[in-house]
């Protein structure tokens, strides 16, 4: 452990560095776009989406993985840029996910497909245009996330190990998205299936792989990588379980998204699986009628919440608590600098907090 | 020029090698998917799409770029795998493009979103499910195309130069797709705009970058790269101009796609731009009424064709001829092995042929 590590990790400063890297990439693209006679809406729309908010959790974990593996606390620019590429990739996933879920808003702003439909409202079919344009912009964000990484000036060895982690991460989130889509509108009592989706979409994609990516850049020892997994796996589950609760019980003003959508879509979450395990016959019938009803109104949502609270919500809170404790226990034994352990505790606390 | 190069380039053998590389990748994925409890439809659907046809033009040009730069005529496996990654990327582009264009068939088979809608026809909204699932599968194909490249066992120097070409190529096709989308349903007499879309979507994405990718793997001299561009640029334009003609005049049985879709969508092609430049007032009014009408019937399509033939079709044929000659002239002076020149002539002839 070096002296420098004794300083606390400044998460806000890391976030600012990541944002700066994204902004610089944008500036370069905006310049070249006008040369190429490309419509300004391409860069402007992606920029507005990326800077409308977002906790930058994946870039933060990437940098923390670097620091956990004793990477230089003055985080070098190639590492910051690699971390930033994760945020750009995430923008791609969210843009496509919002089309799939037909979401109107994200982070209190119109989603990309909605914003583009409004921008082109004079067209014969603006909704279809918005979705089509958002498919392409999501693709472009994925392409640009790769470019951000490839131009990060990593060493050849760093690039090779980064690509291995990233290929696995990107495939995992697509598998998770597909499983999520398959089960949506068909919720069952299968808790394992719900946890499996979480493992792809959140454990791997949001927590474990970003940490491993940073660790790979620092050529981490196997025990460091194992300790990162021991922390990330329970934390990722806790994070998504909290997200599922917020999706149903959250205050839209605080979370920036509707608390009706998950119910209307009939998402197959751990919360719903547990409810279907423990509900009475009458409650099960009610849930099966209401969940996945795209017209679900506030009263019906309240009925759902009541049943979920009586059957499953405390169980999910208990699952979150257990997993949070496991993550904390993993940190107690982790071979990371003390300042990094502290930062990972802060990240975990924020991830499982009852408000966002 | 080596003795080995005196042998003609066997395009069919290269195509078979590329297909084998794709097939091997698939076998590996199918195995791991069942371990991961992933639905078999993910790999099966992508496999069916990729092997339903396709001329493998980008992989072929990639390998020809390698050979043009004096790469080993016994094409090494990393080069074949890199070429195969282009085809996987192309699958991603086509899957998303078919959603955008609401195409029902491609290569005489249902498009991916249609196939998945049919597979899940018992769902409340199978069409929406099909599009959503196809968005994710297109994303997965893009992720897998990157993995194919990253695991091709290229040298560090080869990987670095390949990534530079590929990043530019991938962004170019997205720009082209976006411009195409913006102008569709709003065709004008702006020929330059139509040629600009062609430059992104076909010249760069289909011809020049694939050739440069192969050349980069062989660490090509600047004069070789320049000669490849001199061939690729006119050829790419000719190729797309022919494709535009086939989209309107082609026999669906031969081309495997509808000859009504471009008219119904109101695609802004060079053919239409020239027609709007040269049509009489009455013809212009007719074209403006008919193009972009999603209900266009066979009689109305015949009227469109008649106007297009009288105003623009011979001009487009002339543009194709000029560009084909330019490409041939570029080959006359190109510093490539003679066998490669011959193969590039064959590719060009196929690209501009009046039937496919």
HADDOCK unambig.tbl for C-alpha pairs under 7 A between the chains (distance, minus, plus):
assign (segid A and resid 100 and name CA) (segid B and resid 132 and name CA) 5.11 0.50 0.50
assign (segid A and resid 132 and name CA) (segid B and resid 100 and name CA) 5.11 0.50 0.50
assign (segid A and resid 133 and name CA) (segid B and resid 178 and name CA) 6.73 0.50 0.50
assign (segid A and resid 136 and name CA) (segid B and resid 174 and name CA) 6.31 0.50 0.50
assign (segid A and resid 136 and name CA) (segid B and resid 178 and name CA) 6.60 0.50 0.50
assign (segid A and resid 140 and name CA) (segid B and resid 171 and name CA) 6.43 0.50 0.50
assign (segid A and resid 140 and name CA) (segid B and resid 174 and name CA) 5.98 0.50 0.50
assign (segid A and resid 143 and name CA) (segid B and resid 167 and name CA) 6.82 0.50 0.50
assign (segid A and resid 143 and name CA) (segid B and resid 170 and name CA) 6.33 0.50 0.50
assign (segid A and resid 143 and name CA) (segid B and resid 171 and name CA) 6.36 0.50 0.50
assign (segid A and resid 147 and name CA) (segid B and resid 167 and name CA) 5.81 0.50 0.50
assign (segid A and resid 150 and name CA) (segid B and resid 163 and name CA) 6.91 0.50 0.50
assign (segid A and resid 156 and name CA) (segid B and resid 156 and name CA) 5.99 0.50 0.50
assign (segid A and resid 163 and name CA) (segid B and resid 150 and name CA) 6.92 0.50 0.50
assign (segid A and resid 167 and name CA) (segid B and resid 143 and name CA) 6.82 0.50 0.50
assign (segid A and resid 167 and name CA) (segid B and resid 147 and name CA) 5.82 0.50 0.50
assign (segid A and resid 170 and name CA) (segid B and resid 143 and name CA) 6.33 0.50 0.50
assign (segid A and resid 171 and name CA) (segid B and resid 140 and name CA) 6.43 0.50 0.50
assign (segid A and resid 171 and name CA) (segid B and resid 143 and name CA) 6.36 0.50 0.50
assign (segid A and resid 174 and name CA) (segid B and resid 136 and name CA) 6.31 0.50 0.50
assign (segid A and resid 174 and name CA) (segid B and resid 140 and name CA) 5.99 0.50 0.50
assign (segid A and resid 178 and name CA) (segid B and resid 133 and name CA) 6.74 0.50 0.50
assign (segid A and resid 178 and name CA) (segid B and resid 136 and name CA) 6.59 0.50 0.50
